[in-house]
Amino acid sequence: MKTVSVIILNWNGKQFLDDCLSSLKRQTFADFEVILVDNGSHDGSVEFIKRNFNDFVILIENKTNYGFAKGNNIGISYATGRYIVLLNNDTRVDPDFLKELVVVAEEYPRVGMCAAKVYLDSGQRIIDTAGHLIYRDGLNRGRGRLEPDTGQYDTTEEVLFPSGSAALYKKEMLDEVGLFDEDFFAYGDDTDIGMKARLAGWACLYVPQAVVYHKYSGSTSAYSPFKAFLVERNRIWIAVKYFPLAVLLLNPCYAFIRYVLQAYGALAHKGAAGRFAEEYSHGKLLAILLKAYLAAFKGLPKMWQKRRKIQKNTKVSRHEIYNWFDKFGIGVKELALKD
């Protein structure tokens, strides 16, 4: 039995594994295990682990790519720790990373999640995420993304939920609320489990002393068609599962405003839509949007059933949920036009 189980999901990320695992070997906190779940890699990742980290890592070999949700759920099923730390394979962590997370998690009984300070691994102290913010159509974004770190995120404070690239979850909380929704496959999974935990009355604290360096979208393309499809489909499912009815009914309006700004971004080469249009085309972007809507609507009956189950376990007031959109919300212009 360990205090912490670190779970690293890998799919063809051999080039990142040495940095990631070596940084974990340098941790000042010693009572942890590392569970690496390989999702059917074909780049020699498994052989690399067996050759270089066989005595340090518990290796789980999946025969196929199960995605983020199921892959991490498999890892959690092997974990013995009271705390589950998810870590992207394209990260490296400071020596006190685990220690700082555990100190905060043990101090506050109803804090079920902790978010790290995640930098882009560029050597310039540029923020990737300091917790997450959410827009009223279900999309979310890292707090402080692409901001130079001038000390503005140096306070331990409440955030909505952590980024799945570097997050601590109490096993007690996961046992209560359940694991990742495997229908999502990837993207939005951290939003899903974060919102589910918040509705069940668990809080999240941001821990700036727990520092991570992230090669953003190192394992997948930052603007791939498959990622764009999953992000758009899954944000609809997030809204259906968790948002108050009034916000849900207005969801098409919030989404339309974002689409208008993203259409401008695609033409002006700004934001994610602009970067995507540079690599592909405006027509491709529209086709992905239509495909995402068809897939989202196909899954609506199943998501509505999940919503009803979640509502039965909700322990926070509707007023508090609305406050989250004000306190942890993100402006549509920033969401649509910022990289």
C-alpha positions in Angstrom: 0.0 0.0 0.0 1.3 3.4 -1.0 0.2 6.9 -0.1 0.2 8.0 -3.8 -0.4 6.2 -7.0 1.0 8.1 -10.0 -0.8 7.0 -13.2 0.8 7.8 -16.6 -1.1 7.0 -19.7 1.1 6.4 -22.8 0.4 6.1 -26.5 3.4 6.3 -28.7 5.2 8.7 -26.4 8.5 7.0 -26.1 10.4 10.3 -26.7 8.9 11.8 -23.5 9.2 8.9 -21.1 12.7 9.4 -20.0 12.2 13.0 -18.9 8.9 12.2 -17.2 10.0 9.1 -15.3 13.4 10.5 -14.4 11.8 13.5 -12.8 9.6 11.2 -10.7 12.6 9.4 -9.6 14.0 12.6 -8.1 10.9 13.2 -5.9 11.5 14.2 -2.3 8.3 12.4 -1.3 9.1 8.7 -1.4 5.9 6.8 -0.6 4.5 6.4 -4.1 4.1 4.0 -6.9 4.2 4.6 -10.6 1.6 2.8 -12.8 2.3 3.3 -16.6 -0.6 2.3 -18.8 0.4 1.7 -22.4 -2.4 2.1 -24.8 -1.2 -0.2 -27.6 1.9 1.8 -28.6 3.9 0.7 -31.6 6.9 3.0 -31.2 9.0 0.9 -28.8 7.6 2.5 -25.6 7.0 -0.8 -23.9 10.5 -2.1 -24.7 12.0 1.2 -23.5 10.2 1.0 -20.2 11.2 -2.6 -19.6 14.8 -1.8 -20.5 15.2 1.4 -18.5 12.5 1.6 -15.8 11.5 -2.0 -15.1 12.2 -1.7 -11.4 10.5 1.6 -11.0 7.2 1.3 -13.0 4.3 -1.1 -12.8 3.6 -1.6 -16.5 0.1 -2.3 -17.9 0.1 -3.3 -21.5 -3.2 -2.7 -23.3 -3.5 -4.3 -26.7 -5.3 -1.3 -28.2 -5.7 2.5 -27.7 -8.6 2.7 -25.2 -8.3 6.5 -25.0 -7.7 8.7 -21.9 -10.8 7.8 -19.9 -10.7 4.0 -20.1 -6.9 3.9 -20.0 -6.8 5.9 -16.8 -9.6 3.9 -15.3 -7.6 0.7 -15.9 -4.6 2.3 -14.2 -6.8 3.4 -11.2 -8.0 -0.2 -10.8 -4.4 -1.3 -10.1 -3.7 1.6 -7.7 -3.1 1.1 -4.0 -2.7 4.7 -3.0 -5.0 6.9 -1.0 -4.3 9.6 -3.6 -4.4 9.2 -7.3 -2.1 11.5 -9.3 -2.7 11.7 -13.1 0.3 12.8 -15.0 0.7 13.2 -18.8 3.6 11.4 -20.4 4.8 14.6 -22.0 5.5 16.3 -18.6 8.3 16.6 -16.1 7.9 17.6 -12.5 9.8 19.5 -9.9 11.3 17.4 -7.0 8.7 18.6 -4.5 5.7 18.1 -6.8 4.2 15.1 -5.0 5.1 16.4 -1.5 3.3 19.7 -2.1 0.2 18.1 -3.4 -0.1 15.6 -0.5 0.5 18.3 2.1 -2.5 20.3 0.9 -4.7 17.2 0.3 -4.2 16.0 3.8 -4.9 19.3 5.4 -8.4 19.7 3.9 -10.8 16.7 4.3 -13.4 17.9 1.7 -10.8 18.9 -0.9 -11.0 16.0 -3.3 -8.9 17.4 -6.1 -5.7 19.4 -6.3 -4.4 21.3 -9.4 -0.7 21.9 -10.0 0.9 24.9 -11.6 1.7 23.7 -15.1 4.1 25.6 -17.3 4.7 25.2 -21.0 8.0 23.3 -21.3 9.7 26.2 -23.1 12.1 27.5 -20.5 10.3 30.9 -20.4 7.9 30.4 -17.4 4.8 30.6 -19.5 1.6 29.3 -17.8 -0.1 26.3 -19.4 -2.8 26.0 -16.7 -3.3 27.0 -13.1 -6.6 25.2 -12.7 -9.4 25.3 -15.3 -12.1 27.8 -16.3 -15.4 27.0 -18.0 -17.7 28.6 -20.6 -21.4 28.3 -20.5 -21.6 26.0 -23.6 -19.4 23.4 -21.9 -16.0 24.2 -23.3 -13.2 24.9 -20.8 -9.7 26.3 -20.8 -6.7 26.5 -18.6 -6.7 29.5 -16.2 -3.8 31.8 -17.1 -2.9 30.0 -20.4 0.0 31.6 -22.3 0.5 34.3 -19.6 4.0 35.0 -18.5 4.3 34.0 -14.8 4.8 37.2 -12.8 3.5 35.8 -9.5 -0.2 36.3 -10.3 -0.9 32.6 -9.6 1.3 32.1 -6.5 -1.6 31.7 -4.0 -3.1 28.4 -2.9 -6.8 29.0 -3.7 -10.0 27.4 -4.9 -10.3 26.6 -8.6 -13.1 24.7 -10.3 -11.2 21.6 -11.2 -7.7 20.5 -12.3 -6.2 19.8 -15.7 -6.0 16.1 -16.3 -2.4 16.6 -17.4 -1.3 17.0 -13.7 -4.0 16.4 -11.1 -4.4 14.8 -7.7 -7.7 13.0 -6.9 -8.5 11.5 -3.5 -9.3 7.8 -3.9 -12.1 8.3 -1.3 -13.7 10.8 -3.7 -13.4 8.6 -6.7 -14.9 5.7 -4.8 -17.9 8.0 -4.1 -18.5 9.7 -7.4 -17.1 7.1 -9.9 -14.3 7.2 -12.4 -13.9 8.7 -15.9 -16.8 8.5 -18.4 -15.4 6.1 -21.0 -18.0 7.3 -23.6 -15.8 10.5 -23.9 -12.7 8.5 -25.0 -10.5 11.7 -24.7 -10.8 15.4 -24.1 -13.2 16.9 -21.6 -12.6 13.9 -19.3 -11.1 16.2 -16.6 -14.0 18.5 -16.9 -16.5 15.6 -16.6 -15.0 14.2 -13.4 -14.3 17.6 -12.0 -17.9 18.7 -12.4 -19.2 15.4 -11.1 -17.1 15.8 -8.0 -18.0 19.4 -7.4 -21.7 18.6 -7.6 -21.2 15.9 -5.0 -19.8 18.5 -2.6 -16.0 18.0 -3.1 -13.8 21.1 -3.6 -10.6 21.7 -5.6 -7.5 23.6 -4.5 -4.8 25.0 -6.7 -1.3 24.3 -5.3 1.3 26.6 -6.9 4.2 25.0 -5.2 3.5 21.8 -7.2 5.2 22.6 -10.5 5.0 20.8 -13.8 6.4 21.4 -17.2 4.2 20.3 -20.1 5.0 19.8 -23.8 1.5 20.9 -24.8 -0.2 18.3 -27.0 3.1 16.5 -27.2 1.4 13.1 -27.5 -1.3 14.3 -30.0 -1.6 17.0 -32.6 -2.7 20.3 -31.0 -5.2 20.9 -33.9 -6.0 17.5 -35.3 -9.5 16.8 -36.8 -10.1 13.9 -34.3 -9.3 16.2 -31.4 -11.6 18.9 -32.7 -14.4 16.4 -33.1 -14.0 15.0 -29.6 -13.7 18.5 -28.0 -16.9 19.7 -29.6 -18.9 16.5 -29.1 -17.8 16.1 -25.4 -18.6 19.7 -24.5 -22.2 19.1 -25.4 -22.3 16.0 -23.2 -20.7 18.0 -20.4 -23.5 20.6 -20.6 -26.2 17.9 -20.7 -24.8 16.0 -17.7 -24.0 18.9 -15.4 -25.5 22.3 -16.3 -28.6 23.8 -14.7 -31.6 23.6 -17.0 -31.7 27.3 -17.6 -28.0 27.3 -18.7 -28.6 24.2 -20.8 -31.5 25.7 -22.6 -29.4 28.7 -23.5 -26.5 26.5 -24.6 -27.1 26.9 -28.4 -27.0 30.7 -27.9 -23.7 30.6 -26.1 -22.3 28.2 -28.7 -23.5 30.4 -31.5 -21.7 33.5 -30.1 -18.5 31.4 -29.9 -18.9 30.1 -33.4 -19.2 33.6 -34.8 -16.0 34.6 -33.1 -14.3 31.4 -34.1 -15.4 32.0 -37.7 -13.7 35.4 -37.5 -10.7 33.7 -35.9 -10.5 31.2 -38.8 -10.4 34.0 -41.3 -8.0 36.2 -39.3 -5.8 33.3 -38.3 -6.5 33.8 -34.6 -7.2 31.2 -31.9 -7.6 27.5 -32.3 -9.9 27.9 -35.3 -7.3 30.0 -37.0 -4.5 27.5 -36.4 -6.8 24.6 -37.6 -7.7 26.5 -40.8 -4.0 27.0 -41.5 -3.4 23.3 -41.4 -6.7 22.1 -43.0 -9.5 24.2 -44.4 -12.7 26.0 -43.4 -14.8 23.3 -45.1 -13.0 20.7 -43.0 -13.8 22.6 -39.9 -17.5 22.8 -40.7 -17.6 19.1 -41.6 -16.1 18.2 -38.2 -18.6 20.5 -36.4 -21.6 18.7 -38.1 -20.1 15.3 -37.4 -19.6 16.3 -33.7 -23.3 17.4 -33.4 -24.6 14.2 -35.0 -22.5 12.1 -32.6 -23.5 14.3 -29.6 -27.2 14.0 -30.4 -26.9 10.3 -30.9 -25.6 10.0 -27.4 -28.1 12.4 -25.7 -30.5 9.7 -24.3 -27.6 8.0 -22.6 -26.2 11.3 -21.3 -29.6 12.3 -20.0 -29.8 9.1 -18.0 -26.5 9.9 -16.5 -27.7 13.4 -15.7 -30.6 12.1 -13.7 -28.3 9.8 -11.7 -25.9 12.7 -11.0 -28.7 15.0 -9.9 -29.7 12.4 -7.3 -26.2 12.6 -5.8 -25.9 16.4 -6.0 -25.1 18.0 -2.6 -24.6 21.7 -3.6 -27.3 24.3 -4.2 -28.3 25.7 -7.6 -27.2 29.1 -6.4 -23.7 27.7 -5.8 -23.6 26.2 -9.3 -24.5 29.5 -10.9 -21.8 31.1 -8.8 -19.2 28.8 -10.4 -20.0 30.2 -13.8 -19.3 33.7 -12.5 -16.3 32.8 -10.3 -14.6 30.3 -12.7 -16.1 31.4 -16.0 -14.1 32.4 -19.1 -15.0 35.1 -21.6 -16.0 34.0 -25.0 -13.5 36.3 -26.7 -10.6 34.8 -24.8 -11.9 31.3 -25.5 -12.4 31.8 -29.2 -9.5 34.0 -30.2 -6.7 33.0 -27.9 -4.4 30.1 -28.7 
